[in-house]
Amino acid sequence: RDLRTFIASMKKWWSSIQPVDRARDTHGLFKHDLEDIDWSRLRRAGRNGMYLVVVGLMWWREGLENDEGLDAWFVMVEDVTWVLVRLVAT
């Protein structure tokens, strides 16, 4: 598989595992201003949980040969970080 296919698949998968209460903004990005969200869908231990998301981010970053595409990676990292902070806090 090429990197573009992997990135598209990862974004689609990340969207599919989000809580149903998580809304998107006008640019299609997930909003970060929501507090009352049921995070149980993402509260999975082991290799099928958030660990796999972090590994996917690592593969994505390693696949970038230069800074092209780095902005999209940072957007995803920011969103995953926001979710991890919420998971730890609740």
SVG drawing of the C-alpha trace seen along z (x, -y; Angstrom):
<svg xmlns="http://www.w3.org/2000/svg" viewBox="-24 -26 36 32">
<polyline fill="none" stroke="black" stroke-width="0.4" points="0.0,0.0 1.1,-3.5 1.2,-6.2 -1.8,-8.1 -3.9,-5.0 -2.7,-4.4 -3.4,-8.0 -6.9,-7.9 -7.6,-4.6 -6.4,-5.9 -8.5,-9.0 -11.5,-7.0 -10.9,-4.5 -10.3,-7.3 -13.6,-8.9 -15.4,-5.6 -14.3,-4.9 -15.3,-8.4 -18.2,-8.8 -21.5,-9.6 -21.7,-12.8 -18.5,-14.2 -19.4,-16.9 -17.3,-18.3 -16.7,-21.9 -17.3,-23.4 -13.9,-22.1 -14.7,-18.6 -12.4,-18.5 -13.6,-17.2 -14.5,-20.0 -12.5,-20.3 -15.0,-22.2 -17.3,-19.4 -17.2,-18.2 -20.1,-15.7 -19.0,-12.9 -19.2,-9.2 -15.7,-8.0 -16.4,-4.3 -15.9,-3.5 -12.3,-4.6 -11.6,-3.2 -10.1,0.1 -6.9,1.6 -4.3,3.5 -3.4,3.6 -6.9,2.7 -7.1,-0.5 -5.5,-3.8 -2.1,-2.1 -2.9,-1.2 -3.8,-4.8 -0.4,-6.0 1.4,-3.3 -0.6,-4.4 0.6,-8.0 4.1,-6.8 3.9,-4.8 2.3,-7.8 5.1,-10.1 7.8,-7.7 6.3,-7.4 6.6,-11.1 9.8,-11.6 9.8,-15.4 7.6,-18.0 4.9,-17.6 1.9,-16.2 3.2,-17.1 0.4,-19.6 -2.2,-16.9 -0.2,-14.7 0.0,-17.5 -3.8,-18.0 -4.3,-14.3 -1.8,-14.3 -3.5,-17.3 -6.9,-15.6 -5.5,-12.3 -3.8,-14.2 -7.0,-16.1 -8.9,-12.8 -6.2,-11.1 -6.3,-14.0 -10.1,-13.6 -9.8,-9.9 -7.3,-10.3 -9.4,-13.0 -12.7,-11.0"/>
</svg>
